[in-house]
Amino acid sequence: MHLSIQTGYVPGCIGRITELHAHYCHALVGFGLPFETRVAREFAAFCDRYDPLTDGLWLAIDGIHAASQGAHLRWLNE
């Protein structure tokens, strides 16, 4: 397994994380547009105010299925 961890904002992370959440939660429980826009708004707001001295944002590129399914961008904020 190849795993790369980035700290702080990475270009494209807001859109990709929103997309992953939207696809997963739509398939799992049928969430739609209101959920997707909320994820995008809240994550974008977090990134806008992100301060590396007081906030934490870790992005992990999970490449275990990269060859067949593409890599997945994961995030955790604390």
N, C-alpha and C positions, 0 to 999 in steps of 0.2 A: 504494500500500500504506500502510495506517495501522498504526503500531507505537507502542505506549506501554510504557515501561520503568518498573517500580516497583522500589525497593530495599527489602529486608526483607519481613516477613510482610504478606500481603494476605488479608483474610478470604475463606475458601473455597478458598485455594490448595492446601491439603493434599488435600482431597477431589477437586478438579478434576484436579490433577496425577496423583494415584493413578488416577483414572478413565481419563485419557488413556493412561497407561502400560499399564493393564490391557487396554483395548480394542486398542491397537496390538500389544502382544506376544501377546495371545491370537490375533489374526488372523494374525500373522506366523509364530509358532512353536508356538501352542497352549498357552502358559502359562496357568495358572488361578489358583485360590484361593491356593496358597502364595506365588506371585509377587506377587499383589496385596496380600496382607497384609504381605509383607516391604517392598514399596515404601511402603505407608502407615506402617508402624512406623518405618522408617529416616528417612523425610522428616519425620514428626511429631517424632521424637527430635531431629533437626537443628533444627527450628523451636523446640522447647522450650529448647534450649541456645544458640540464636542470640544472638550478641553483636555488634552493629554495629562495635565497636572492633576485633574480632579475626576476624570471619567476614564472608563476603560471600554475599549471596543476591540474585539479580537475576531478576525475573519479567518476561517480555515477553508482551504481549498481541498475538498475530499475527492481524491482521484482514484478511488478503488474501482469504480466502474467507468472510468474515463474513456476507455477504448470502445466500449459498447453503448454507453448511455450518456457520456459527457461527464464532466466534473461538476460537483455541487459546491456552491459557496454557502458556508454556514456562518452564523454570527452569534455572538454572545455579548451582552452589555451588562455592566455591573455598576 
